[in-house]
Structure formats: structure tokens, C-alpha cells
Amino acid sequence: MPVLQTFANAVNTVVRPLVLSPRWNRLVGKRMTVLTYTGRRSGRPITLPVGYRMTGHDRLLIDIAMPGRKTWWRNFTGEGGPLALHLDGRDRAGHGVVVRDGGTVSVDVTLDPMT
């Protein structure tokens, strides 16, 4: 396994419980969240921590660092796909679509209305 992937796995192992923790979420939850989606090819649920920034009341962007080294974001190309995020202590459903601007890649997420 390449060194960067090993490092990313280690970070994910540490960050995910922090984001999901009611105590620590107050510190990391404004910029980090846990994303869950179903893999297009595998059909399996995949959960990983990601950084995000709010762009509106029910919209946010997940910027993809080093998109050439990651593949998960490709599940949201074309028409995009459904996903769930853990925000403010709650799970929120939404729809993500990949946005490419030059060499940058982001997933633009529109959250479903809260019920």
C-alpha cells in the first residue's frame, strides 16, 4: 500500500470517531463530517470522513484534495447520487454532484429538507 494511502487510512481511523462523538464534534464538526454513500459498482455502503464548507443554508462543497489519487468522488459524476452526512449531531440526506473547475474537483451537495 503506498505511503499516502496508509497515512490517509490512519487519519480516517482517528477523525471518524471524533466527528461522530457528541463531545468532540463541537471542535471538528464545523469543517469535518462523515460521508456515507453506496458504491456504484460494489453496491456496498462506504463511510469516510471528509472536509466541507457550507455555501448556503442547505448546500455545501466537499473539496477533493489530490483528486487523481482518490476514486470515491467518481461515484458522484454525471447526474450525481444520493449520500448522507453527519452534521450538527444529525444524519442528513442529500444529493452530490461533481463539479470540475480547471484542475480542481469538488462535490456540490444539496441537502434534503429537514423533517
N, CA, C and O atoms as a GROMACS GRO file, in nm:
protein
  460
    1MET      N    1   0.086  -0.117   0.000
    1MET     CA    2   0.000   0.000   0.000
    1MET      C    3   0.091   0.124   0.000
    1MET      O    4   0.183   0.131   0.081
    2PRO      N    5   0.068   0.220  -0.088
    2PRO     CA    6   0.151   0.340  -0.091
    2PRO      C    7   0.146   0.416   0.042
    2PRO      O    8   0.048   0.406   0.117
    3VAL      N    9   0.250   0.491   0.069
    3VAL     CA   10   0.263   0.564   0.195
    3VAL      C   11   0.147   0.662   0.215
    3VAL      O   12   0.092   0.670   0.325
    4LEU      N   13   0.110   0.737   0.110
    4LEU     CA   14  -0.001   0.833   0.124
    4LEU      C   15  -0.132   0.764   0.161
    4LEU      O   16  -0.208   0.816   0.242
    5GLN      N   17  -0.158   0.649   0.102
    5GLN     CA   18  -0.281   0.577   0.133
    5GLN      C   19  -0.280   0.526   0.276
    5GLN      O   20  -0.382   0.529   0.344
    6THR      N   21  -0.164   0.479   0.320
    6THR     CA   22  -0.152   0.434   0.459
    6THR      C   23  -0.177   0.549   0.555
    6THR      O   24  -0.246   0.533   0.656
    7PHE      N   25  -0.121   0.665   0.523
    7PHE     CA   26  -0.142   0.784   0.606
    7PHE      C   27  -0.289   0.824   0.606
    7PHE      O   28  -0.345   0.855   0.712
    8ALA      N   29  -0.352   0.824   0.489
    8ALA     CA   30  -0.494   0.860   0.479
    8ALA      C   31  -0.581   0.764   0.560
    8ALA      O   32  -0.675   0.808   0.627
    9ASN      N   33  -0.550   0.636   0.555
    9ASN     CA   34  -0.627   0.539   0.634
    9ASN      C   35  -0.612   0.564   0.783
    9ASN      O   36  -0.709   0.553   0.858
   10ALA      N   37  -0.491   0.599   0.826
   10ALA     CA   38  -0.468   0.629   0.968
   10ALA      C   39  -0.546   0.752   1.011
   10ALA      O   40  -0.607   0.752   1.118
   11VAL      N   41  -0.543   0.856   0.930
   11VAL     CA   42  -0.617   0.979   0.961
   11VAL      C   43  -0.767   0.949   0.967
   11VAL      O   44  -0.835   0.994   1.059
   12ASN      N   45  -0.818   0.874   0.871
   12ASN     CA   46  -0.960   0.840   0.868
   12ASN      C   47  -1.001   0.762   0.994
   12ASN      O   48  -1.109   0.783   1.047
   13THR      N   49  -0.914   0.674   1.040
   13THR     CA   50  -0.942   0.595   1.159
   13THR      C   51  -0.955   0.684   1.283
   13THR      O   52  -1.034   0.654   1.372
   14VAL      N   53  -0.877   0.791   1.288
   14VAL     CA   54  -0.880   0.882   1.402
   14VAL      C   55  -0.993   0.985   1.389
   14VAL      O   56  -1.063   1.012   1.487
   15VAL      N   57  -1.011   1.041   1.270
   15VAL     CA   58  -1.106   1.152   1.251
   15VAL      C   59  -1.251   1.106   1.260
   15VAL      O   60  -1.334   1.177   1.318
   16ARG      N   61  -1.283   0.992   1.206
   16ARG     CA   62  -1.423   0.946   1.203
   16ARG      C   63  -1.486   0.941   1.342
   16ARG      O   64  -1.595   0.995   1.360
   17PRO      N   65  -1.422   0.879   1.443
   17PRO     CA   66  -1.484   0.879   1.577
   17PRO      C   67  -1.496   1.019   1.637
   17PRO      O   68  -1.590   1.047   1.711
   18LEU      N   69  -1.400   1.108   1.606
   18LEU     CA   70  -1.408   1.245   1.658
   18LEU      C   71  -1.529   1.318   1.603
   18LEU      O   72  -1.599   1.388   1.676
   19VAL      N   73  -1.554   1.303   1.475
   19VAL     CA   74  -1.667   1.370   1.411
   19VAL      C   75  -1.799   1.316   1.464
   19VAL      O   76  -1.894   1.392   1.481
   20LEU      N   77  -1.805   1.188   1.491
   20LEU     CA   78  -1.929   1.126   1.538
   20LEU      C   79  -1.951   1.142   1.689
   20LEU      O   80  -2.061   1.119   1.738
   21SER      N   81  -1.848   1.183   1.762
   21SER     CA   82  -1.857   1.200   1.906
   21SER      C   83  -1.931   1.328   1.943
   21SER      O   84  -1.896   1.435   1.891
   22PRO      N   85  -2.032   1.321   2.030
   22PRO     CA   86  -2.101   1.444   2.072
   22PRO      C   87  -2.005   1.543   2.138
   22PRO      O   88  -2.022   1.664   2.124
   23ARG      N   89  -1.908   1.493   2.209
   23ARG     CA   90  -1.814   1.580   2.279
   23ARG      C   91  -1.718   1.651   2.183
   23ARG      O   92  -1.702   1.773   2.191
   24TRP      N   93  -1.656   1.576   2.095
   24TRP     CA   94  -1.551   1.632   2.009
   24TRP      C   95  -1.607   1.694   1.880
   24TRP      O   96  -1.537   1.771   1.814
   25ASN      N   97  -1.729   1.661   1.845
   25ASN     CA   98  -1.788   1.716   1.722
   25ASN      C   99  -1.793   1.868   1.726
   25ASN      O  100  -1.783   1.933   1.621
   26ARG      N  101  -1.810   1.926   1.845
   26ARG     CA  102  -1.813   2.073   1.854
   26ARG      C  103  -1.684   2.136   1.804
   26ARG      O  104  -1.686   2.247   1.751
   27LEU      N  105  -1.572   2.065   1.819
   27LEU     CA  106  -1.443   2.118   1.775
   27LEU      C  107  -1.416   2.092   1.628
   27LEU      O  108  -1.366   2.179   1.557
   28VAL      N  109  -1.448   1.973   1.581
   28VAL     CA  110  -1.413   1.936   1.444
   28VAL      C  111  -1.532   1.938   1.348
   28VAL      O  112  -1.513   1.934   1.227
   29GLY      N  113  -1.653   1.944   1.401
   29GLY     CA  114  -1.773   1.928   1.319
   29GLY      C  115  -1.807   2.045   1.228
   29GLY      O  116  -1.892   2.030   1.141
   30LYS      N  117  -1.744   2.159   1.245
   30LYS     CA  118  -1.775   2.274   1.158
   30LYS      C  119  -1.700   2.267   1.026
   30LYS      O  120  -1.731   2.342   0.933
   31ARG      N  121  -1.602   2.179   1.018
   31ARG     CA  122  -1.524   2.166   0.895
   31ARG      C  123  -1.511   2.021   0.847
   31ARG      O  124  -1.474   1.996   0.732
   32MET      N  125  -1.541   1.928   0.936
   32MET     CA  126  -1.530   1.787   0.903
   32MET      C  127  -1.664   1.718   0.926
   32MET      O  128  -1.741   1.756   1.015
   33THR      N  129  -1.691   1.618   0.843
   33THR     CA  130  -1.812   1.539   0.860
   33THR      C  131  -1.784   1.397   0.814
   33THR      O  132  -1.676   1.368   0.762
   34VAL      N  133  -1.879   1.311   0.835
   34VAL     CA  134  -1.869   1.173   0.787
   34VAL      C  135  -1.969   1.158   0.674
   34VAL      O  136  -2.088   1.183   0.689
   35LEU      N  137  -1.918   1.116   0.560
   35LEU     CA  138  -1.996   1.096   0.439
   35LEU      C  139  -2.026   0.948   0.424
   35LEU      O  140  -1.936   0.865   0.440
   36THR      N  141  -2.150   0.913   0.392
   36THR     CA  142  -2.188   0.775   0.363
   36THR      C  143  -2.260   0.773   0.229
   36THR      O  144  -2.350   0.854   0.204
   37TYR      N  145  -2.220   0.680   0.144
   37TYR     CA  146  -2.284   0.664   0.013
   37TYR      C  147  -2.274   0.517  -0.026
   37TYR      O  148  -2.202   0.440   0.037
   38THR      N  149  -2.346   0.480  -0.130
   38THR     CA  150  -2.341   0.343  -0.182
   38THR      C  151  -2.254   0.342  -0.306
   38THR      O  152  -2.278   0.419  -0.400
   39GLY      N  153  -2.154   0.257  -0.308
   39GLY     CA  154  -2.065   0.247  -0.423
   39GLY      C  155  -2.142   0.205  -0.548
   39GLY      O  156  -2.223   0.112  -0.542
   40ARG      N  157  -2.116   0.272  -0.658
   40ARG     CA  158  -2.188   0.241  -0.783
   40ARG      C  159  -2.160   0.100  -0.831
   40ARG      O  160  -2.252   0.028  -0.871
   41ARG      N  161  -2.035   0.060  -0.828
   41ARG     CA  162  -2.000  -0.073  -0.878
   41ARG      C  163  -2.016  -0.181  -0.772
   41ARG      O  164  -2.064  -0.290  -0.802
   42SER      N  165  -1.974  -0.152  -0.650
   42SER     CA  166  -1.977  -0.255  -0.546
   42SER      C  167  -2.116  -0.272  -0.485
   42SER      O  168  -2.151  -0.382  -0.440
   43GLY      N  169  -2.195  -0.164  -0.483
   43GLY     CA  170  -2.325  -0.169  -0.419
   43GLY      C  171  -2.317  -0.169  -0.267
   43GLY      O  172  -2.418  -0.184  -0.199
   44ARG      N  173  -2.195  -0.152  -0.213
   44ARG     CA  174  -2.174  -0.155  -0.068
   44ARG      C  175  -2.178  -0.013  -0.012
   44ARG      O  176  -2.140   0.082  -0.080
   45PRO      N  177  -2.224   0.000   0.112
   45PRO     CA  178  -2.217   0.132   0.176
   45PRO      C  179  -2.072   0.164   0.212
   45PRO      O  180  -1.998   0.079   0.259
   46ILE      N  181  -2.035   0.289   0.188
   46ILE     CA  182  -1.899   0.335   0.215
   46ILE      C  183  -1.910   0.458   0.304
   46ILE      O  184  -1.989   0.549   0.276
   47THR      N  185  -1.831   0.462   0.410
   47THR     CA  186  -1.832   0.574   0.503
   47THR      C  187  -1.690   0.625   0.520
   47THR      O  188  -1.598   0.547   0.544
   48LEU      N  189  -1.672   0.757   0.507
   48LEU     CA  190  -1.541   0.816   0.524
   48LEU      C  191  -1.552   0.960   0.571
   48LEU      O  192  -1.650   1.028   0.539
   49PRO      N  193  -1.454   1.007   0.648
   49PRO     CA  194  -1.456   1.146   0.690
   49PRO      C  195  -1.409   1.236   0.575
   49PRO      O  196  -1.318   1.201   0.500
   50VAL      N  197  -1.473   1.352   0.564
   50VAL     CA  198  -1.436   1.449   0.461
   50VAL      C  199  -1.442   1.590   0.519
   50VAL      O  200  -1.516   1.616   0.614
   51GLY      N  201  -1.364   1.677   0.461
   51GLY     CA  202  -1.374   1.818   0.495
   51GLY      C  203  -1.481   1.882   0.409
   51GLY      O  204  -1.504   1.838   0.296
   52TYR      N  205  -1.547   1.985   0.460
   52TYR     CA  206  -1.652   2.051   0.384
   52TYR      C  207  -1.658   2.199   0.420
   52TYR      O  208  -1.600   2.242   0.520
   53ARG      N  209  -1.729   2.274   0.338
   53ARG     CA  210  -1.758   2.414   0.369
   53ARG      C  211  -1.900   2.444   0.323
   53ARG      O  212  -1.942   2.408   0.213
   54MET      N  213  -1.972   2.512   0.409
   54MET     CA  214  -2.110   2.549   0.377
   54MET      C  215  -2.108   2.660   0.271
   54MET      O  216  -2.027   2.752   0.278
   55THR      N  217  -2.198   2.650   0.174
   55THR     CA  218  -2.211   2.752   0.072
   55THR      C  219  -2.351   2.813   0.071
   55THR      O  220  -2.378   2.905  -0.006
   56GLY      N  221  -2.438   2.763   0.154
   56GLY     CA  222  -2.575   2.810   0.166
   56GLY      C  223  -2.641   2.739   0.282
   56GLY      O  224  -2.578   2.659   0.351
   57HIS      N  225  -2.768   2.767   0.302
   57HIS     CA  226  -2.840   2.705   0.414
   57HIS      C  227  -2.841   2.553   0.404
   57HIS      O  228  -2.814   2.484   0.503
   58ASP      N  229  -2.870   2.500   0.289
   58ASP     CA  230  -2.876   2.356   0.268
   58ASP      C  231  -2.782   2.310   0.157
   58ASP      O  232  -2.810   2.213   0.088
   59ARG      N  233  -2.670   2.382   0.142
   59ARG     CA  234  -2.572   2.346   0.038
   59ARG      C  235  -2.433   2.350   0.097
   59ARG      O  236  -2.401   2.434   0.182
   60LEU      N  237  -2.350   2.259   0.050
   60LEU     CA  238  -2.211   2.259   0.092
   60LEU      C  239  -2.124   2.201  -0.017
   60LEU      O  240  -2.172   2.134  -0.108
   61LEU      N  241  -1.995   2.229  -0.008
   61LEU     CA  242  -1.897   2.177  -0.102
   61LEU      C  243  -1.797   2.090  -0.028
   61LEU      O  244  -1.750   2.124   0.081
   62ILE      N  245  -1.765   1.979  -0.088
   62ILE     CA  246  -1.658   1.893  -0.041
   62ILE      C  247  -1.546   1.905  -0.144
   62ILE      O  248  -1.557   1.850  -0.254
   63ASP      N  249  -1.440   1.976  -0.109
   63ASP     CA  250  -1.327   1.991  -0.200
   63ASP      C  251  -1.241   1.865  -0.193
   63ASP      O  252  -1.212   1.814  -0.085
   64ILE      N  253  -1.202   1.816  -0.310
   64ILE     CA  254  -1.125   1.692  -0.318
   64ILE      C  255  -0.977   1.728  -0.334
   64ILE      O  256  -0.936   1.777  -0.438
   65ALA      N  257  -0.899   1.703  -0.230
   65ALA     CA  258  -0.755   1.722  -0.239
   65ALA      C  259  -0.695   1.603  -0.314
   65ALA      O  260  -0.732   1.488  -0.289
   66MET      N  261  -0.604   1.630  -0.405
   66MET     CA  262  -0.539   1.525  -0.485
   66MET      C  263  -0.641   1.431  -0.550
   66MET      O  264  -0.638   1.311  -0.526
   67PRO      N  265  -0.732   1.485  -0.633
   67PRO     CA  266  -0.838   1.400  -0.692
   67PRO      C  267  -0.785   1.286  -0.777
   67PRO      O  268  -0.854   1.185  -0.792
   68GLY      N  269  -0.666   1.300  -0.832
   68GLY     CA  270  -0.610   1.190  -0.912
   68GLY      C  271  -0.572   1.069  -0.830
   68GLY      O  272  -0.556   0.960  -0.885
   69ARG      N  273  -0.557   1.087  -0.700
   69ARG     CA  274  -0.519   0.977  -0.611
   69ARG      C  275  -0.639   0.915  -0.539
   69ARG      O  276  -0.625   0.817  -0.467
   70LYS      N  277  -0.757   0.973  -0.560
   70LYS     CA  278  -0.877   0.925  -0.492
   70LYS      C  279  -0.981   0.885  -0.596
   70LYS      O  280  -0.985   0.940  -0.706
   71THR      N  281  -1.063   0.790  -0.560
   71THR     CA  282  -1.164   0.744  -0.656
   71THR      C  283  -1.307   0.761  -0.606
   71THR      O  284  -1.400   0.756  -0.686
   72TRP      N  285  -1.326   0.779  -0.476
   72TRP     CA  286  -1.461   0.779  -0.420
   72TRP      C  287  -1.550   0.885  -0.483
   72TRP      O  288  -1.669   0.861  -0.503
   73TRP      N  289  -1.495   1.002  -0.514
   73TRP     CA  290  -1.574   1.113  -0.567
   73TRP      C  291  -1.635   1.081  -0.703
   73TRP      O  292  -1.731   1.145  -0.744
   74ARG      N  293  -1.579   0.984  -0.773
   74ARG     CA  294  -1.630   0.949  -0.906
   74ARG      C  295  -1.770   0.889  -0.900
   74ARG      O  296  -1.838   0.880  -1.002
   75ASN      N  297  -1.812   0.848  -0.781
   75ASN     CA  298  -1.949   0.798  -0.763
   75ASN      C  299  -2.051   0.910  -0.783
   75ASN      O  300  -2.171   0.882  -0.795
   76PHE      N  301  -2.006   1.035  -0.787
   76PHE     CA  302  -2.097   1.150  -0.798
   76PHE      C  303  -2.082   1.225  -0.930
   76PHE      O  304  -2.126   1.339  -0.941
   77THR      N  305  -2.019   1.162  -1.030
   77THR     CA  306  -2.008   1.224  -1.162
   77THR      C  307  -2.141   1.214  -1.236
   77THR      O  308  -2.232   1.142  -1.193
   78GLY      N  309  -2.151   1.285  -1.346
   78GLY     CA  310  -2.275   1.283  -1.425
   78GLY      C  311  -2.390   1.345  -1.347
   78GLY      O  312  -2.381   1.460  -1.304
   79GLU      N  313  -2.496   1.269  -1.330
   79GLU     CA  314  -2.614   1.316  -1.258
   79GLU      C  315  -2.594   1.316  -1.106
   79GLU      O  316  -2.679   1.364  -1.032
   80GLY      N  317  -2.480   1.262  -1.061
   80GLY     CA  318  -2.454   1.258  -0.917
   80GLY      C  319  -2.524   1.141  -0.852
   80GLY      O  320  -2.566   1.046  -0.919
   81GLY      N  321  -2.537   1.150  -0.720
   81GLY     CA  322  -2.601   1.040  -0.650
   81GLY      C  323  -2.636   1.076  -0.507
   81GLY      O  324  -2.592   1.179  -0.455
   82PRO      N  325  -2.715   0.992  -0.442
   82PRO     CA  326  -2.757   1.017  -0.305
   82PRO      C  327  -2.642   0.993  -0.207
   82PRO      O  328  -2.550   0.915  -0.233
   83LEU      N  329  -2.650   1.062  -0.095
   83LEU     CA  330  -2.550   1.047   0.010
   83LEU      C  331  -2.610   1.087   0.142
   83LEU      O  332  -2.721   1.140   0.148
   84ALA      N  333  -2.536   1.062   0.249
   84ALA     CA  334  -2.576   1.107   0.382
   84ALA      C  335  -2.454   1.168   0.449
   84ALA      O  336  -2.342   1.123   0.430
   85LEU      N  337  -2.477   1.272   0.528
   85LEU     CA  338  -2.372   1.340   0.602
   85LEU      C  339  -2.414   1.353   0.747
   85LEU      O  340  -2.533   1.367   0.777
   86HIS      N  341  -2.318   1.349   0.836
   86HIS     CA  342  -2.345   1.370   0.979
   86HIS      C  343  -2.312   1.516   1.010
   86HIS      O  344  -2.195   1.553   1.019
   87LEU      N  345  -2.416   1.599   1.027
   87LEU     CA  346  -2.398   1.742   1.050
   87LEU      C  347  -2.473   1.783   1.176
   87LEU      O  348  -2.588   1.746   1.196
   88ASP      N  349  -2.407   1.860   1.261
   88ASP     CA  350  -2.469   1.911   1.384
   88ASP      C  351  -2.534   1.801   1.466
   88ASP      O  352  -2.642   1.819   1.522
   89GLY      N  353  -2.467   1.686   1.473
   89GLY     CA  354  -2.518   1.576   1.554
   89GLY      C  355  -2.631   1.497   1.492
   89GLY      O  356  -2.689   1.410   1.557
   90ARG      N  357  -2.663   1.526   1.366
   90ARG     CA  358  -2.774   1.457   1.298
   90ARG      C  359  -2.727   1.402   1.164
   90ARG      O  360  -2.636   1.456   1.102
   91ASP      N  361  -2.791   1.296   1.121
   91ASP     CA  362  -2.766   1.246   0.986
   91ASP      C  363  -2.859   1.319   0.891
   91ASP      O  364  -2.979   1.330   0.914
   92ARG      N  365  -2.800   1.370   0.782
   92ARG     CA  366  -2.877   1.443   0.682
   92ARG      C  367  -2.858   1.377   0.547
   92ARG      O  368  -2.746   1.344   0.509
   93ALA      N  369  -2.966   1.356   0.475
   93ALA     CA  370  -2.961   1.301   0.340
   93ALA      C  371  -2.942   1.415   0.241
   93ALA      O  372  -2.976   1.530   0.269
   94GLY      N  373  -2.888   1.381   0.127
   94GLY     CA  374  -2.870   1.483   0.024
   94GLY      C  375  -2.831   1.418  -0.108
   94GLY      O  376  -2.834   1.296  -0.124
   95HIS      N  377  -2.794   1.505  -0.201
   95HIS     CA  378  -2.756   1.462  -0.335
   95HIS      C  379  -2.628   1.536  -0.372
   95HIS      O  380  -2.621   1.658  -0.362
   96GLY      N  381  -2.526   1.461  -0.415
   96GLY     CA  382  -2.398   1.520  -0.452
   96GLY      C  383  -2.370   1.508  -0.601
   96GLY      O  384  -2.402   1.407  -0.663
   97VAL      N  385  -2.310   1.613  -0.657
   97VAL     CA  386  -2.272   1.615  -0.798
   97VAL      C  387  -2.130   1.671  -0.809
   97VAL      O  388  -2.098   1.773  -0.747
   98VAL      N  389  -2.046   1.604  -0.887
   98VAL     CA  390  -1.909   1.651  -0.906
   98VAL      C  391  -1.908   1.778  -0.990
   98VAL      O  392  -1.978   1.790  -1.090
   99VAL      N  393  -1.826   1.873  -0.945
   99VAL     CA  394  -1.802   1.998  -1.017
   99VAL      C  395  -1.653   2.007  -1.043
   99VAL      O  396  -1.572   1.998  -0.950
  100ARG      N  397  -1.616   2.025  -1.169
  100ARG     CA  398  -1.475   2.040  -1.205
  100ARG      C  399  -1.453   2.183  -1.253
  100ARG      O  400  -1.529   2.236  -1.333
  101ASP      N  401  -1.346   2.242  -1.202
  101ASP     CA  402  -1.309   2.378  -1.241
  101ASP      C  403  -1.158   2.378  -1.261
  101ASP      O  404  -1.082   2.390  -1.166
  102GLY      N  405  -1.118   2.366  -1.386
  102GLY     CA  406  -0.975   2.354  -1.414
  102GLY      C  407  -0.923   2.224  -1.356
  102GLY      O  408  -0.972   2.116  -1.389
  103GLY      N  409  -0.823   2.234  -1.269
  103GLY     CA  410  -0.767   2.115  -1.207
  103GLY      C  411  -0.830   2.079  -1.075
  103GLY      O  412  -0.792   1.979  -1.013
  104THR      N  413  -0.927   2.158  -1.029
  104THR     CA  414  -0.989   2.129  -0.900
  104THR      C  415  -1.117   2.048  -0.918
  104THR      O  416  -1.187   2.060  -1.019
  105VAL      N  417  -1.145   1.966  -0.818
  105VAL     CA  418  -1.264   1.883  -0.819
  105VAL      C  419  -1.333   1.900  -0.684
  105VAL      O  420  -1.269   1.896  -0.579
  106SER      N  421  -1.465   1.919  -0.688
  106SER     CA  422  -1.546   1.929  -0.566
  106SER      C  423  -1.673   1.848  -0.586
  106SER      O  424  -1.714   1.820  -0.699
  107VAL      N  425  -1.734   1.812  -0.475
  107VAL     CA  426  -1.867   1.752  -0.479
  107VAL      C  427  -1.961   1.857  -0.420
  107VAL      O  428  -1.950   1.893  -0.303
  108ASP      N  429  -2.054   1.904  -0.503
  108ASP     CA  430  -2.154   2.003  -0.462
  108ASP      C  431  -2.273   1.926  -0.406
  108ASP      O  432  -2.336   1.847  -0.476
  109VAL      N  433  -2.303   1.949  -0.278
  109VAL     CA  434  -2.409   1.874  -0.210
  109VAL      C  435  -2.527   1.964  -0.180
  109VAL      O  436  -2.512   2.071  -0.121
  110THR      N  437  -2.645   1.919  -0.220
  110THR     CA  438  -2.771   1.982  -0.182
  110THR      C  439  -2.837   1.889  -0.080
  110THR      O  440  -2.868   1.774  -0.111
  111LEU      N  441  -2.857   1.941   0.040
  111LEU     CA  442  -2.918   1.861   0.146
  111LEU      C  443  -3.069   1.857   0.130
  111LEU      O  444  -3.131   1.955   0.090
  112ASP      N  445  -3.128   1.743   0.162
  112ASP     CA  446  -3.274   1.732   0.164
  112ASP      C  447  -3.327   1.817   0.278
  112ASP      O  448  -3.257   1.837   0.378
  113PRO      N  449  -3.450   1.868   0.266
  113PRO     CA  450  -3.508   1.946   0.376
  113PRO      C  451  -3.518   1.860   0.503
  113PRO      O  452  -3.546   1.741   0.497
  114MET      N  453  -3.496   1.924   0.618
  114MET     CA  454  -3.511   1.852   0.744
  114MET      C  455  -3.658   1.832   0.774
  114MET      O  456  -3.741   1.920   0.749
  115THR      N  457  -3.689   1.715   0.826
  115THR     CA  458  -3.830   1.686   0.858
  115THR      C  459  -3.849   1.679   1.007
  115THR      O  460  -3.961   1.656   1.054
   0.00000   0.00000   0.00000
